[in-house]
Amino acid sequence: MRGARWDQRGSTTPLVLAFMAIILLLVAVVVDASAAYLARQRLDELADGAALQGADLGAQGRDAYDGGLARGPLAITRREAERAVHAYLRESGAQHDHPGLRAAVRVEGDRVVVELVAPLDLPLGVPGMPAASVRSVGTAVVDPEE
């Protein structure tokens, strides 16, 4: 009588499928992480540029023209800084590049702080996951002495 022979056909298929699933998952994670990093970098650039524009134009108000530049620190008006930041974001096409972009402008002494928050659109997002957002803060200081 011959002994029972164990048939191994098809046993590698589940292993190959499992490895393919793991590789695809790793690719998705790398692609999404790269997209999130690049979105953050773009938002950082926008926040820094907007803060610089806000500090520059926010300090060119009536105080600069009436008092001149030689007597101490310049006063930054919040209204002028906000107007300059929103104009910068509009002219740079930030709303088109980052739909849902929100901007908050604060003036802290001689410093303009711009905080930008935008929804994060991942190319390979997981269905059912909560919406993610990207946040960036840019600051600029007005100091005519330096």
PAMI-889882 format. One record per residue (C-alpha): residue in three letters; x, y, z. Coordinates in Angstrom, 1 decimal. Each point is the difference from the previous one (the first is absolute). Layout:
ALA, X, Y, Z
...
END
This chain:
MET, 0.0, 0.0, 0.0
ARG, 1.3, 3.4, -0.8
GLY, 0.0, 2.7, 2.6
ALA, -2.1, 3.1, -0.4
ARG, 1.8, 2.7, -1.8
TRP, -0.4, 3.6, 1.1
ASP, -0.8, 2.3, -2.9
GLN, 1.7, 3.4, 0.3
ARG, -1.5, 1.5, -3.1
GLY, -1.4, 3.5, 0.5
SER, 1.6, 0.6, 3.4
THR, 2.2, 2.9, -1.2
THR, -3.0, 1.9, -1.4
PRO, -1.2, 1.3, 3.4
LEU, 3.6, 1.0, 0.9
VAL, 0.5, 1.9, -3.2
LEU, -3.4, 1.8, 0.4
ALA, 0.9, 0.9, 3.6
PHE, 3.3, 1.4, -1.1
MET, -1.6, 2.0, -2.8
ALA, -2.5, 1.4, 2.4
ILE, 2.7, 1.1, 2.4
ILE, 2.0, 1.6, -2.8
LEU, -3.0, 1.9, -1.3
LEU, -0.8, 1.2, 3.5
LEU, 3.6, 1.2, 0.4
VAL, -0.1, 1.8, -3.3
ALA, -3.3, 1.7, 1.0
VAL, 1.5, 1.1, 3.3
VAL, 3.1, 1.5, -1.7
VAL, -2.1, 1.8, -2.6
ASP, -2.4, 1.5, 2.5
ALA, 2.9, 1.0, 2.4
SER, 1.8, 1.7, -2.9
ALA, -3.1, 1.8, -1.1
ALA, -0.6, 1.2, 3.6
TYR, 3.6, 1.2, 0.3
LEU, -0.1, 1.9, -3.3
ALA, -3.4, 1.6, 1.0
ARG, 1.6, 1.1, 3.3
GLN, 3.0, 1.4, -1.9
ARG, -2.2, 2.0, -2.3
LEU, -2.1, 1.3, 2.9
ASP, 3.2, 1.0, 1.8
GLU, 1.1, 2.0, -3.0
LEU, -3.3, 1.7, -0.2
ALA, -0.1, 0.9, 3.7
ASP, 3.5, 1.4, 0.0
GLY, -0.7, 2.1, -3.1
ALA, -3.3, 1.2, 1.3
ALA, 1.6, 1.0, 3.4
LEU, 2.7, 1.9, -1.8
GLN, -2.5, 1.8, -2.1
GLY, -2.1, 0.8, 3.0
ALA, 2.9, 1.3, 2.0
ASP, 1.3, 2.1, -2.9
LEU, -3.3, 1.6, -1.0
GLY, -1.4, 0.0, 3.5
ALA, 2.8, 2.3, 1.1
GLN, -0.5, 2.4, -2.8
GLY, -3.1, 1.6, 1.4
ARG, -0.5, 3.5, 1.3
ASP, 2.5, -0.4, 2.8
ALA, 2.9, -0.5, -2.5
TYR, -1.0, 3.0, -2.1
ASP, -0.9, 2.4, 2.9
GLY, 2.8, -1.0, 2.4
GLY, 2.7, -1.1, -2.4
LEU, 2.2, -3.1, 0.3
ALA, 2.8, 1.3, 2.3
ARG, -1.8, 0.2, 3.3
GLY, -0.2, -3.5, 1.6
PRO, -2.0, -3.0, -1.1
LEU, -2.7, 0.2, -2.6
ALA, -3.6, -0.6, 1.0
ILE, -1.7, -2.8, -2.0
THR, -3.7, 0.5, -0.5
ARG, -1.9, -3.2, 0.2
ARG, -2.5, 1.1, -2.6
GLU, 2.7, 0.9, -2.5
ALA, 1.9, -3.3, 0.7
GLU, -3.2, -2.1, -0.5
ARG, -0.7, 1.8, -3.2
ALA, 3.5, -0.6, -1.3
VAL, -0.1, -3.7, 1.0
HIS, -3.3, -0.6, -1.7
ALA, 1.1, 1.9, -3.1
TYR, 3.2, -2.1, -0.1
LEU, -2.0, -3.3, 0.3
ARG, -2.4, 1.1, -2.7
GLU, 2.7, 1.1, -2.4
SER, 2.1, -3.1, 0.5
GLY, -3.0, -2.3, -0.8
ALA, 0.1, -1.6, 3.4
GLN, -3.8, -0.6, 0.1
HIS, 0.2, -1.8, -3.4
ASP, 2.9, -2.2, 1.1
HIS, -1.4, -0.7, 3.5
PRO, -3.8, 0.1, -0.2
GLY, -1.4, 0.7, 3.5
LEU, 3.0, 1.9, 1.1
ARG, -0.5, 2.0, 3.2
ALA, 2.3, 2.8, 1.1
ALA, 0.3, 1.7, 3.4
VAL, 2.2, 3.1, 0.5
ARG, 1.3, 1.2, 3.3
VAL, 2.2, 3.0, 0.8
GLU, 2.2, -0.4, 3.1
GLY, 2.0, 3.2, 0.5
ASP, 2.4, 0.2, -3.0
ARG, -0.9, -3.5, -1.2
VAL, -2.6, -1.2, -2.4
VAL, -1.1, -3.6, 0.5
VAL, -2.0, -1.7, -2.8
GLU, -1.6, -3.4, 0.6
LEU, -1.2, -2.0, -3.0
VAL, -2.2, -3.1, 0.2
ALA, -1.0, -2.0, -3.1
PRO, -1.7, -3.3, -0.5
LEU, 2.4, -2.8, -1.0
ASP, -1.0, -1.8, -3.1
LEU, 1.9, -3.3, -0.1
PRO, 0.3, -1.8, -3.3
LEU, -0.5, -3.5, 1.4
GLY, -2.1, 0.8, 3.1
VAL, -1.9, -2.7, 1.8
PRO, -3.8, 0.2, -0.3
GLY, -1.7, 0.7, 3.3
MET, 3.0, 1.7, 1.5
PRO, -0.6, 3.4, 1.6
ALA, 1.1, 3.0, -2.0
ALA, 3.5, 1.2, 0.7
SER, 1.3, 3.6, -0.2
VAL, 3.4, 1.6, -0.3
ARG, 1.0, 2.9, 2.2
SER, 2.9, 2.5, -0.4
VAL, 1.0, 3.1, 1.8
GLY, 2.2, 2.7, -1.4
THR, 1.4, 3.1, 1.8
ALA, 1.8, 3.1, -1.1
VAL, 1.4, 2.9, 2.0
VAL, 0.2, 3.6, -0.9
ASP, 3.2, 1.6, 1.3
PRO, 1.3, 3.0, -2.0
GLU, 3.2, 0.1, 2.1
GLU, 1.4, -3.3, -1.5
END
